[in-house]
């Protein structure tokens, strides 16, 4: 399994960067996880949009879904290959189709929307996908993807959460948000976000092997977050880089 980082910013993008977006390749499948501001152009460096097998939307904040209408335009007006089924499955919060239709002014007919169900893992021919609700101001889901005995967990946006810790248990890689600098650790619960040290504590408690930090607010120093996470975790920690590929 491999995850490509399309964007790593939270809230709004740093100059020249993009917000949350990740392309997971596993078991011959191409899974897009979130698509925030600017992430579509990075996705198009990696693949043709008609090659996507499924899109997972953790929640409906713009820094995670703002480029989905642009993906819809690419699918509608691009050169459709022979045999393309005509729609891409999208798993997300139940409100996703109505919210996005309101944004663009009409239904997004290039997508088949399915509401995420926490209790029902999704099987995609060798790739197992499981969700849990996080602690964030809007309906938000962390995601666990498993293939050939390896597991990747993406926290999405969350304050410290027992459910996310259990979903992360024993994963090879934890892709965790580290939105806030340590100076704002006392605001993490209210904001529904993590700092580097809180992400490190989550990784340590869940017994994961490797921690990748992402979703940095533009004023957060990623290397400061790495240092704080390393102290709390004790294992390998990296701040992801836009355009980087990480093996699981």
Protein Blocks (a to p, Z undefined) as FASTA:
>chain_A
ZZddfbfcehiacehiacddddddeehiacdehjaehklmmmmmmpcfklpfbdcdfblc
fklmmmmmmmmmmmmmmccdehiaoiacddddfklmmmmmmmnopacfkbccddddfklc
cdeehiacdddddddfbdcddddddeehiacddekjadddfklmmmmgopabdcdddfba
fklmmmmmmnopacfklmmmmmmmnopabdcdehiafkbcfklmmmmmmmmnopacdddd
ehiacdZZ
